[in-house]
Amino acid sequence: MNKISRRKLITTGVAAAAGASGLAVAAKVAKAHGLIPPDSGGLYGAGETLTYAAQRVLGRHAMAREFPRGEISQNPFANEVAPLGEEFNRLQAAGFAEWRLTVDGMAARPTTFSLAEIKSYPTTSHITMIGCEEGWTYIAEWKGVPLSFILDRVGALPQVRYVVYRSIQPDWWESIDMADALHPQTVVATGMNGADLPVPFGGPLRLRIPRQLGYKSVKYITHLTLTDNLKPFGQGKGGAASDGGYAWYAGI
Amino acid sequence: MNATVPIAGRASSRIAMPAATEVKRHSATVRITHWLTTIAFLALLVTGCEIVLSHPRFYWGEIGNVNVHPWLNLHLPSSRDTVPTGYGYVLPDQNGWSRYLHFQSAWLAVGTGLFYLLWGVFSGHFRRNLLPAASDLSIKKIASSIVNRLRFKRPGPEESWSYNVLQRLSYLTVIFVLFPLMIWTGLAMSFGFDSAFPIAVRLLGGHQTARSLHFLVTILLVLFLLVHVVMVILAGFRARMRAMITGRAVPPTE
């Protein structure tokens, strides 16, 4: 081994060691700040973690783009859903008077709300774009109760890190972190374009998360669970989509 | 080894030539970033095609869906039964892993690109190897270079260690125009990114415009890739591949 290659070897070794310890420190800092997504394991975990961490660092409180009324889509596309099932049909026949939203988990006052109660709370509205991972988009005005209001109402404990939400449709559930759960544009939507939220668009209740793709805005929600750990839910990756091979974080 | 002579005297036993035939062609940084970019680009291309198949239609502005008239319909079968394709079947859904791999490869491409950019500026690589000489930028010189290409004229020995003016211009275009446009239009499709930096998508003219431009720039990059590979083959595939792998080249003998 000659001098140059030895020097090269040492430099490369030092650089590799510095790089490895730098990565270890970065991973520790990221974990402490909640920048590691639940699907960070596996083949694509590195890219996924970089995306989630970068977006949370650059825009934790950023607001989704809002549009003027004139840009609302005249002919929005509802996408298809699986057949809604007997229970849904029964509730729909009764005008959703019996629809319930149960909130449990790490809450001081776990509560089951009726649809009428939800609708009696202060609402917010925004004209935002909904986009599908397939690439299509539409713009609509969404009206609903901020999720943060519901979380206040049930006395969410300070250690809550995720909100898990479920549809009346079996096996349709997702979760979000507190950056999105407490975000002012994240709403339990009851209305769209000035009317009650139509069934094809998720009525009577849809969790609307404008900073993420449409598959995070689960339709027909009946159940919220506040938790600090996603491991016990499904395969532990935080949602039906991520259990099915899609990214948990859908801000990209 | 005599370090003062740029033409290293590492005679290869396979080539029956006197010493001093090999020249240094590509630095280690160029070779490593070239192949990392190749891996990332191919992964981005394959997964990008998969993602397009879930909605093979393109629109301008902000809004685009099956209820909106597309400016471009690829008339391909789709992986979604909600898209009216005219085909009687639906392709399997590949979007999950495609999107994961697309973004992971994008990080690789961007990381490699940033490193290359910084190195290229500080090492003088751009100035020395990619900026065309002012004297080469006349219409006559460029035209003659194009004519030589079209006549499939073999490159002269000087092209074993230096890029010709067309190469320089096309590499500069890819590095400083097409790749940045790709990254910009890609980021502009991210709802999280647009929340933090709405100007990124506003300047482009909307979410669907960003998606259309992302697709169009892909076509330009694929065209570049095809021409690039054809040129490598015409110039001597083995020698050029060897140069991009080992860093050394042997100029052709007249």
Chai-1 contact restraints between the chains, C-beta under 6 A:
chainA,res_idxA,chainB,res_idxB,connection_type,confidence,min_distance_angstrom,max_distance_angstrom,comment,restraint_id
A,Y44,B,Y100,contact,1.0,0.0,6.0,A-B,restraint_1
A,Y44,B,Q104,contact,1.0,0.0,6.0,A-B,restraint_2
A,G47,B,F103,contact,1.0,0.0,6.0,A-B,restraint_3
A,G47,B,Q104,contact,1.0,0.0,6.0,A-B,restraint_4
A,G47,B,W107,contact,1.0,0.0,6.0,A-B,restraint_5
A,L50,B,W107,contact,1.0,0.0,6.0,A-B,restraint_6
A,T51,B,F103,contact,1.0,0.0,6.0,A-B,restraint_7
A,Q55,B,G192,contact,1.0,0.0,6.0,A-B,restraint_8
A,L58,B,A196,contact,1.0,0.0,6.0,A-B,restraint_9
A,G59,B,S195,contact,1.0,0.0,6.0,A-B,restraint_10
A,G59,B,A196,contact,1.0,0.0,6.0,A-B,restraint_11
A,A62,B,S195,contact,1.0,0.0,6.0,A-B,restraint_12
A,A62,B,A196,contact,1.0,0.0,6.0,A-B,restraint_13
A,A64,B,S195,contact,1.0,0.0,6.0,A-B,restraint_14
A,R65,B,D194,contact,1.0,0.0,6.0,A-B,restraint_15
A,R65,B,P198,contact,1.0,0.0,6.0,A-B,restraint_16
A,S73,B,I63,contact,1.0,0.0,6.0,A-B,restraint_17
A,N75,B,N67,contact,1.0,0.0,6.0,A-B,restraint_18
A,F77,B,N65,contact,1.0,0.0,6.0,A-B,restraint_19
A,F77,B,V66,contact,1.0,0.0,6.0,A-B,restraint_20
A,F77,B,N67,contact,1.0,0.0,6.0,A-B,restraint_21
A,E80,B,T82,contact,1.0,0.0,6.0,A-B,restraint_22
A,E133,B,N95,contact,1.0,0.0,6.0,A-B,restraint_23
A,E134,B,S54,contact,1.0,0.0,6.0,A-B,restraint_24
A,E134,B,H55,contact,1.0,0.0,6.0,A-B,restraint_25
A,G135,B,H55,contact,1.0,0.0,6.0,A-B,restraint_26
A,G135,B,R211,contact,1.0,0.0,6.0,A-B,restraint_27
A,W136,B,H55,contact,1.0,0.0,6.0,A-B,restraint_28
A,W136,B,G64,contact,1.0,0.0,6.0,A-B,restraint_29
A,W136,B,N65,contact,1.0,0.0,6.0,A-B,restraint_30
A,T137,B,I63,contact,1.0,0.0,6.0,A-B,restraint_31
A,T137,B,G64,contact,1.0,0.0,6.0,A-B,restraint_32
A,T137,B,H207,contact,1.0,0.0,6.0,A-B,restraint_33
A,Y138,B,I63,contact,1.0,0.0,6.0,A-B,restraint_34
A,Y138,B,N65,contact,1.0,0.0,6.0,A-B,restraint_35
A,I139,B,I63,contact,1.0,0.0,6.0,A-B,restraint_36
A,R211,B,F191,contact,1.0,0.0,6.0,A-B,restraint_37
A,R211,B,G192,contact,1.0,0.0,6.0,A-B,restraint_38
A,R211,B,S195,contact,1.0,0.0,6.0,A-B,restraint_39
A,G245,B,G96,contact,1.0,0.0,6.0,A-B,restraint_40
A,G245,B,W97,contact,1.0,0.0,6.0,A-B,restraint_41
A,Y246,B,G96,contact,1.0,0.0,6.0,A-B,restraint_42
A,A247,B,Y100,contact,1.0,0.0,6.0,A-B,restraint_43
A,G251,B,F191,contact,1.0,0.0,6.0,A-B,restraint_44
A,G251,B,G192,contact,1.0,0.0,6.0,A-B,restraint_45
A,I252,B,S190,contact,1.0,0.0,6.0,A-B,restraint_46
A,I252,B,G192,contact,1.0,0.0,6.0,A-B,restraint_47
